[in-house]
Amino acid sequence: MVRWLIFVGFTLLGTALGLLVANWILDDMSLGASGFIIDVLIFTGVLVVARPFFASIGIKHAPVLAGSSALIATLVALIVTTILSDDLTISGAATWVLATIIIWLVGLAAGLLLPVIFLKKAVGPGQPQRRVTTYRP
C-alpha cells in the first residue's frame, strides 16, 4: 500500500510537470492556472486506472503494441481531462499528438528521476560491499 501511494505521488508530480512543459511548449494548448490542481488530479486518476488496463489488453491481444500502452493511456487521460475540465483546451491534431508525447516523456523522466532524488535519502546508504576472496593454493 505504501509503495502504491509513493507511486501515485510521483505520478502526480510527473503529471504536473508534464502538463506544465506541454503548455509551455505548445501554442495550441491552454492550461488555466485556476483549475491546474483539478486537471492534475483528473489526469492522474485516469492514468493510474487506464495504464494497467491498456497494458493488460496489449499483452493479451497485441503483444507488439504492449509497449505503447503508456502512450495510449496518456492520450486517454488527456482526452478525459479536457472533457471534464474547462481549464484545459487543446486544438489541432498535431497538438494532441505532441502533447501526449511530451507529457509521456516528462512523466517517464520524472518516474525515473524523482525516486532517485527523494527516496535515496529515505532509504539511506546501501549495504557495504563484501570482499570476495578467491582461494589461491
C-alpha positions as CSV (number, residue, x, y, z in Angstrom):
1,M,0.0,0.0,0.0
2,V,2.8,2.4,0.8
3,R,4.6,1.7,-2.4
4,W,1.4,2.3,-4.3
5,L,0.9,5.7,-2.6
6,I,4.5,6.6,-3.4
7,F,3.9,5.6,-7.0
8,V,0.7,7.8,-7.1
9,G,2.6,10.7,-5.5
10,F,5.4,10.5,-8.1
11,T,2.8,10.1,-10.9
12,L,1.1,13.3,-9.6
13,L,4.4,15.2,-9.7
14,G,5.2,13.8,-13.2
15,T,1.8,14.7,-14.5
16,A,2.0,18.3,-13.1
17,L,5.4,18.7,-14.7
18,G,4.3,17.2,-18.0
19,L,1.2,19.4,-18.3
20,L,3.3,22.5,-17.5
21,V,6.0,21.6,-20.0
22,A,3.5,20.8,-22.7
23,N,1.6,24.0,-22.0
24,W,4.9,25.9,-22.2
25,I,6.0,24.4,-25.5
26,L,2.7,24.1,-27.4
27,D,0.9,27.2,-28.6
28,D,-2.4,25.5,-29.3
29,M,-2.6,24.1,-25.8
30,S,-4.1,26.2,-23.0
31,L,-3.9,25.3,-19.3
32,G,-5.7,27.6,-16.8
33,A,-4.0,28.4,-13.5
34,S,-7.2,28.3,-11.5
35,G,-8.0,24.6,-12.3
36,F,-4.5,23.3,-12.6
37,I,-4.7,21.1,-9.5
38,I,-8.1,19.7,-10.6
39,D,-6.6,19.0,-14.0
40,V,-3.6,17.2,-12.5
41,L,-5.9,15.1,-10.2
42,I,-8.2,14.1,-13.0
43,F,-5.4,13.3,-15.4
44,T,-3.5,11.2,-12.8
45,G,-6.7,9.4,-11.7
46,V,-7.5,8.4,-15.2
47,L,-3.8,7.5,-15.9
48,V,-3.4,5.3,-12.9
49,V,-6.6,3.3,-13.9
50,A,-6.0,3.3,-17.7
51,R,-2.3,2.4,-17.7
52,P,-2.7,-1.2,-16.3
53,F,-5.9,-1.7,-18.3
54,F,-4.3,-0.9,-21.6
55,A,-1.1,-2.8,-20.7
56,S,-3.2,-6.0,-20.0
57,I,-5.1,-5.6,-23.2
58,G,-1.9,-5.1,-25.2
59,I,-0.2,-8.2,-23.6
60,K,-3.3,-10.4,-24.3
61,H,-4.3,-9.3,-27.8
62,A,-1.4,-7.4,-29.4
63,P,2.0,-8.1,-27.7
64,V,3.8,-6.0,-30.3
65,L,1.8,-2.9,-29.2
66,A,2.1,-3.6,-25.5
67,G,4.9,-1.1,-25.2
68,S,2.8,1.7,-26.5
69,S,0.1,1.2,-23.8
70,A,1.6,4.0,-21.7
71,L,1.2,6.4,-24.7
72,I,-2.4,5.3,-25.3
73,A,-3.2,5.7,-21.6
74,T,-1.7,9.2,-21.6
75,L,-3.8,10.1,-24.6
76,V,-7.0,8.8,-23.0
77,A,-6.2,10.6,-19.8
78,L,-5.7,13.8,-21.8
79,I,-9.0,13.4,-23.6
80,V,-10.9,12.7,-20.4
81,T,-9.3,15.7,-18.6
82,T,-10.2,18.1,-21.5
83,I,-13.8,16.8,-21.4
84,L,-14.2,17.1,-17.7
85,S,-12.2,20.4,-17.2
86,D,-12.9,23.8,-18.6
87,D,-9.3,24.9,-17.9
88,L,-7.5,22.6,-20.3
89,T,-8.1,23.1,-24.0
90,I,-6.2,21.6,-27.0
91,S,-6.8,22.4,-30.6
92,G,-5.4,20.6,-33.6
93,A,-4.4,17.0,-34.2
94,A,-0.7,17.8,-34.2
95,T,-1.0,19.4,-30.8
96,W,-2.9,16.4,-29.4
97,V,-0.1,14.1,-30.6
98,L,2.7,16.4,-29.4
99,A,1.0,17.0,-26.0
100,T,0.6,13.2,-25.5
101,I,4.3,12.6,-26.3
102,I,5.6,15.5,-24.2
103,I,3.5,14.6,-21.2
104,W,4.5,10.9,-21.5
105,L,8.2,11.8,-21.9
106,V,8.2,14.2,-18.9
107,G,6.3,11.6,-16.9
108,L,8.7,8.9,-17.8
109,A,11.7,11.1,-16.9
110,A,10.0,12.1,-13.6
111,G,9.3,8.4,-12.9
112,L,12.9,7.6,-13.3
113,L,14.5,10.6,-11.6
114,L,12.1,11.5,-8.7
115,P,12.5,8.2,-6.8
116,V,16.3,8.6,-7.0
117,I,16.1,12.2,-5.7
118,F,13.6,11.7,-3.0
119,L,13.9,8.1,-1.9
120,K,17.7,7.9,-1.8
121,K,17.8,9.9,1.4
122,A,14.8,7.9,2.9
123,V,16.4,4.5,2.2
124,G,19.9,5.6,3.3
125,P,23.2,4.3,2.1
126,G,23.4,0.9,0.6
127,Q,24.8,-2.2,2.2
128,P,28.6,-2.2,2.4
129,Q,30.2,-4.4,-0.3
130,R,31.7,-7.6,0.8
131,R,35.0,-8.5,-0.5
132,V,35.1,-11.7,-2.4
133,T,38.3,-13.6,-1.8
134,T,39.3,-16.4,-4.0
135,Y,41.2,-19.4,-2.9
136,R,44.8,-19.5,-4.3
137,P,46.8,-22.6,-3.4
